[in-house]
Amino acid sequence: MVLARPVLKDPALQQATVSRLTHLARGGPDEAEILDEAVRSVAEALDVEMAAYAELAPGQEVFVLRAAVGWPQSRVGVATIPAGGRRSHAGFVVAEGRPVPVPDFRAETRFTPSPLLTENEVVSGIGVVVYAHQGQALGVLGGQSRTFRDFSDEDGAFLQTIADVVSVGLLRRRSEERFRKLVQKSSDLITVVSDRAELLYASPAAERMLGFVPAHIGREMFPLVHPEDRAATESAFFDEVLGPGLDRPVIFRFRADSGEWR
């Protein structure tokens, strides 16, 4: 039996796909938009009818279908895939830690194709790991076809690049969300300051403690520091900017909106 080779897009188009998704991952869209664009990009670039992202559930016993193109949309957010090295293609991809192409799932002996694949008459596919922190698997991104396909090493490398961009986008948003929940609930005054000493964020406690108003956001912080404390504060701040991790504590007084120093 002769397997059909995919008609690869030219490198410029594939690079444009990576650039577009990278821009999206660094921007403001939420997870759903990033994942939807990722699976669309995979299907287009690999010239397949189907693509999907499945994420490991908290217990890591199953993957949950998070985004898909060419699959029944009613299954997104609902369908599960067994985890574990030989229980599914996704599980095998995580166990291998590399791109895993499959020309014919019906002839596969390394693992058991999931019911989701067989129910949707998927014949061929390729999957890669989407990584979390410290090399831990977050999920699996892949392209699938209902016809025979012989995926190349170049396909695997391209798909892994897309998966790495997806990882950056997801982890960044989840980190930001954890930070937001932490500071919103904190009774401490927490601020985020740029390397130019501009106030970027002040937690809700700032309004209670300093009468802080949104007008201060985007402005330099040093004019709000007590004149007697300003030199030491500036020195500690710029030491941190020039040498991150020095962790030089400094105590200073801040001007409240009432004019008082606190």
C-alpha positions in Angstrom: 0.0 0.0 0.0 1.4 3.4 -1.0 0.9 6.1 1.7 0.1 9.6 0.5 2.7 12.2 1.2 1.4 15.6 2.5 1.8 18.6 0.4 3.9 20.8 2.6 3.4 24.5 2.7 6.5 26.5 1.8 8.7 27.6 4.7 7.8 31.2 4.5 4.1 30.4 5.1 4.9 28.1 8.0 7.1 30.8 9.5 4.3 33.3 9.1 2.0 30.9 10.9 4.4 30.6 13.8 4.8 34.4 13.9 1.1 35.0 13.9 0.5 32.6 16.7 3.5 34.0 18.7 2.0 37.5 18.4 -1.3 36.1 19.7 0.3 34.2 22.6 2.1 37.4 23.7 -1.0 39.6 23.4 -4.3 39.9 25.2 -6.5 37.1 23.9 -7.7 34.4 26.4 -6.8 30.8 26.4 -9.7 29.7 24.2 -8.7 32.1 21.4 -5.1 30.9 21.5 -6.0 27.3 21.4 -8.6 27.8 18.6 -6.0 29.6 16.5 -3.4 26.9 17.3 -5.5 24.0 16.0 -6.6 26.0 12.9 -2.9 26.7 12.2 -2.0 23.0 12.6 -4.7 21.8 10.3 -3.8 24.4 7.6 0.0 24.0 7.8 -0.1 20.2 7.8 -2.9 20.1 5.2 -5.1 17.8 7.3 -8.8 17.9 7.9 -8.6 17.7 11.7 -6.5 19.0 14.6 -6.9 19.0 18.3 -5.4 20.0 21.7 -6.1 17.7 24.6 -5.0 18.6 28.1 -4.2 16.4 31.1 -6.9 16.6 33.8 -5.7 17.4 37.4 -5.5 13.7 38.3 -3.6 13.0 35.1 -5.7 9.9 34.5 -7.3 11.3 31.3 -6.8 14.1 28.8 -9.7 16.4 28.1 -10.4 17.7 24.6 -9.9 21.5 24.9 -9.9 22.7 21.3 -10.5 21.1 17.9 -11.1 21.7 14.3 -12.7 19.1 12.0 -14.0 17.3 15.1 -17.6 17.4 16.4 -17.6 20.7 18.4 -20.1 19.1 20.9 -17.2 17.0 22.1 -14.9 19.9 22.9 -14.7 20.3 26.7 -16.4 17.0 27.2 -14.6 14.2 25.4 -11.8 12.4 27.4 -8.8 10.3 26.3 -7.1 7.8 28.5 -3.7 8.8 29.7 -0.8 6.4 30.2 1.9 5.2 27.8 -0.1 2.5 26.0 -3.6 3.6 26.6 -3.8 6.1 23.8 -1.9 8.0 21.2 -1.8 11.1 23.4 -0.5 9.0 26.4 2.2 7.5 24.2 3.3 10.9 22.9 3.8 12.1 26.5 5.7 8.9 27.4 7.9 9.2 24.4 8.5 13.0 24.8 8.9 13.5 21.1 6.7 13.9 17.9 4.9 10.6 17.2 3.5 10.1 13.7 1.1 7.3 13.0 0.4 6.4 9.3 -2.4 4.0 10.1 -4.0 3.8 13.6 -5.7 0.5 12.5 -2.4 -1.2 12.3 -0.9 0.4 15.4 0.6 -2.0 18.0 2.6 0.4 20.3 -0.6 1.6 22.0 -4.4 1.3 21.9 -6.0 4.0 19.8 -8.7 5.8 21.8 -12.4 5.4 21.1 -12.5 9.1 20.1 -10.2 8.3 17.2 -12.0 5.2 16.0 -15.5 6.7 16.4 -14.4 9.6 14.1 -12.8 7.3 11.6 -9.3 8.8 12.0 -6.7 6.9 10.0 -3.5 8.9 10.4 -2.1 11.4 12.9 0.8 13.1 14.5 1.1 14.5 18.1 3.6 16.4 20.2 3.8 17.3 23.9 2.8 20.8 25.1 5.0 21.3 28.1 4.4 23.0 31.4 7.1 24.0 33.8 10.2 21.8 34.4 9.5 19.5 31.5 6.1 18.3 32.9 3.5 17.6 30.3 0.5 20.0 30.1 -1.2 18.3 27.1 -0.8 17.1 23.5 -1.3 19.0 20.3 -1.8 17.1 17.1 -3.1 16.9 13.5 -5.3 14.0 12.2 -6.6 12.8 8.9 -9.2 10.3 7.7 -6.8 9.3 4.9 -3.4 7.7 4.9 -0.6 10.2 5.6 3.1 9.8 6.0 4.1 12.6 8.3 7.8 13.8 8.0 10.4 14.9 10.5 9.8 18.4 9.3 6.1 18.1 10.1 7.0 17.0 13.6 9.5 19.9 14.1 6.9 22.4 12.9 4.2 21.0 15.2 6.6 21.1 18.2 7.3 24.7 17.5 3.5 25.5 17.5 3.2 23.5 20.7 6.0 25.5 22.4 4.3 28.7 21.5 1.0 27.4 22.9 2.8 26.5 26.1 4.2 30.0 26.5 0.7 31.5 25.9 -1.1 29.2 28.3 1.5 29.4 31.1 1.7 33.2 30.9 -2.0 33.6 31.3 -2.3 31.1 34.1 0.6 32.8 35.9 -1.1 36.2 35.5 -4.4 34.8 36.7 -2.8 33.2 39.8 -1.1 36.5 40.6 -4.3 38.5 40.1 -6.2 36.2 42.5 -3.4 36.4 45.0 -3.1 40.2 45.1 -6.9 40.8 44.8 -7.4 38.9 48.1 -4.3 40.1 49.9 -4.6 42.6 52.8 -1.0 43.8 52.0 -0.3 46.6 49.6 1.2 45.2 46.5 2.5 47.2 43.5 4.0 46.3 40.1 6.6 48.7 38.9 8.3 48.9 35.5 12.1 49.1 35.0 11.5 52.8 34.5 9.9 53.1 37.9 6.4 53.6 36.5 3.5 52.2 38.6 1.8 49.6 36.5 -0.5 48.1 39.1 -1.6 48.6 42.7 -3.6 46.1 44.6 -7.0 46.9 46.2 -5.3 47.4 49.5 -3.6 50.5 48.1 -6.9 52.4 48.0 -7.7 51.5 51.6 -4.2 52.3 52.9 -3.2 55.3 50.8 -6.4 56.5 49.2 -4.7 55.5 45.9 -6.5 56.5 42.7 -6.1 55.2 39.2 -4.5 58.5 38.1 -1.2 57.4 39.7 -1.0 54.3 37.4 1.4 54.9 34.6 3.3 57.6 36.5 6.7 57.4 38.1 6.7 56.3 41.7 9.6 58.3 43.1 7.7 61.6 43.5 5.4 59.8 45.8 8.3 58.7 48.1 9.3 60.8 51.1 12.2 63.2 50.2 14.3 61.8 53.1 13.8 58.2 51.8 14.1 58.8 48.0 17.8 58.4 47.6 17.9 55.0 49.3 14.8 53.9 47.5 16.1 54.9 44.1 19.4 53.1 44.8 17.8 49.9 45.9 15.4 50.0 42.9 18.1 50.5 40.3 20.3 47.9 41.9 17.5 45.4 41.4 16.9 46.5 37.8 20.6 46.1 37.0 21.1 43.0 39.0 17.8 41.0 39.3 17.7 38.7 42.3 19.8 40.9 44.7 16.7 41.2 46.9 17.8 44.3 48.7 15.0 45.4 51.1 14.4 49.1 51.7 11.9 50.8 54.0 10.4 54.1 52.8 7.4 56.3 53.4 4.8 56.8 50.7 2.6 59.8 50.2 -1.1 59.1 50.6 -3.7 61.0 48.5 -4.5 62.9 51.7 -0.9 64.3 51.7 0.1 62.2 54.8 3.3 60.1 54.8 2.7 56.4 55.6 
